[in-house]
Amino acid sequence: MFEYYLLLTLLIIVLFIVISSLKIGISPMPTSKSARKIIVSTLQDSQNSTIIDLGSGFGTLAIFLAVNFPHKKVIGYELSLFAFLISQILKFTLGLKNLHFYKKDFLHQDLKNCDLVCYLFPIGMQKLEDKLFDEEINTTIISNTFAFRNIKAKEIIKDNSILKTPIYIYKT
Ligand SMILES: C[S@@+](CC[C@H](N)C(=O)[O-])C[C@H]1O[C@@H](n2cnc3c(N)ncnc32)[C@H](O)[C@@H]1O
């Protein structure tokens, strides 16, 4: 009987994640390990004290950043409720004091003076690009897989996976 309820709960959670992914436009799929390493090495020389993961999903990328940059504040904004809850559980389990997750739309947050990382989708990239122009945000932006339409990448690094996923690095 316990197994039945457990399975039912898991199915409901998966269903909620699928529905919110359809609404938002992307699932909480995590950035690969090799891409995470590229992101960390790219941010190594940055002087900014805050890194924001725009759409933090289950929190794995933000956790990796918080562990690798213990003296920086890492923020993750996420719209999907269950992905956000899972990231909160992971944060408290790991006891990472420099990591903060918020169930908020990053398009309505102050992104100035922070390094930005994202793994979005074409419409999400377009909205982010509009915000960067409107608010004149000048910073480093690292985007997994998807490029901006009008901003030229300073560098494009391919990860080590079979897919050779591009990581776009912008200095706006
Ligand atoms: C592919 S996942 C990436 C997760 C994580 N950043 C990583 O790289 O491992 C993209 C996430 O962005 C979230 N998202 C998309 N648009 C958003 C917005 N405007 N505000 C907050 N979260 C958003 C989605 O819900 C999804 O969980």
The ligand as an SDF file (V2000), in Angstrom:
LIG
                    3D

 27 29  0  0  0  0  0  0  0  0999 V2000
   16.7360   23.9970  -18.7900 C   0  0  0  0  0  0  0  0  0  0  0  0
   16.3670   24.5370  -17.1360 S   0  0  0  0  0  0  0  0  0  0  0  0
   17.9640   25.0010  -16.5570 C   0  0  0  0  0  0  0  0  0  0  0  0
   18.1860   24.7020  -15.0890 C   0  0  0  0  0  0  0  0  0  0  0  0
   19.5200   25.1830  -14.5480 C   0  0  0  0  0  0  0  0  0  0  0  0
   19.7040   26.5800  -14.8130 N   0  0  0  0  0  0  0  0  0  0  0  0
   20.6640   24.4220  -15.1450 C   0  0  0  0  0  0  0  0  0  0  0  0
   21.2700   24.9670  -16.0870 O   0  0  0  0  0  0  0  0  0  0  0  0
   20.9690   23.3220  -14.6940 O   0  0  0  0  0  0  0  0  0  0  0  0
   15.5510   26.1090  -17.4160 C   0  0  0  0  0  0  0  0  0  0  0  0
   14.6860   26.5600  -16.2480 C   0  0  0  0  0  0  0  0  0  0  0  0
   14.3550   27.9400  -16.4390 O   0  0  0  0  0  0  0  0  0  0  0  0
   13.0910   28.1670  -15.8280 C   0  0  0  0  0  0  0  0  0  0  0  0
   12.5910   29.4380  -16.3340 N   0  0  0  0  0  0  0  0  0  0  0  0
   12.3030   29.7640  -17.6200 C   0  0  0  0  0  0  0  0  0  0  0  0
   11.8980   31.0470  -17.7200 N   0  0  0  0  0  0  0  0  0  0  0  0
   11.9430   31.5560  -16.4450 C   0  0  0  0  0  0  0  0  0  0  0  0
   11.6710   32.8480  -15.8900 C   0  0  0  0  0  0  0  0  0  0  0  0
   11.2660   33.8690  -16.6600 N   0  0  0  0  0  0  0  0  0  0  0  0
   11.8570   33.0210  -14.5640 N   0  0  0  0  0  0  0  0  0  0  0  0
   12.2890   31.9900  -13.7770 C   0  0  0  0  0  0  0  0  0  0  0  0
   12.5530   30.7500  -14.2400 N   0  0  0  0  0  0  0  0  0  0  0  0
   12.3920   30.5430  -15.5650 C   0  0  0  0  0  0  0  0  0  0  0  0
   12.2960   26.9280  -16.2350 C   0  0  0  0  0  0  0  0  0  0  0  0
   11.2030   26.7090  -15.3820 O   0  0  0  0  0  0  0  0  0  0  0  0
   13.3530   25.8220  -16.1380 C   0  0  0  0  0  0  0  0  0  0  0  0
   13.3050   25.1710  -14.9020 O   0  0  0  0  0  0  0  0  0  0  0  0
  1  2  1  0
  2  3  1  0
  2 10  1  0
  3  4  1  0
  4  5  1  0
  5  6  1  0
  5  7  1  0
  7  8  2  0
  7  9  1  0
 10 11  1  0
 11 12  1  0
 11 26  1  0
 12 13  1  0
 13 14  1  0
 13 24  1  0
 14 15  1  0
 14 23  1  0
 15 16  2  0
 16 17  1  0
 17 18  1  0
 17 23  2  0
 18 19  1  0
 18 20  2  0
 20 21  1  0
 21 22  2  0
 22 23  1  0
 24 25  1  0
 24 26  1  0
 26 27  1  0
M  CHG  2   2   1   9  -1
M  END
$$$$
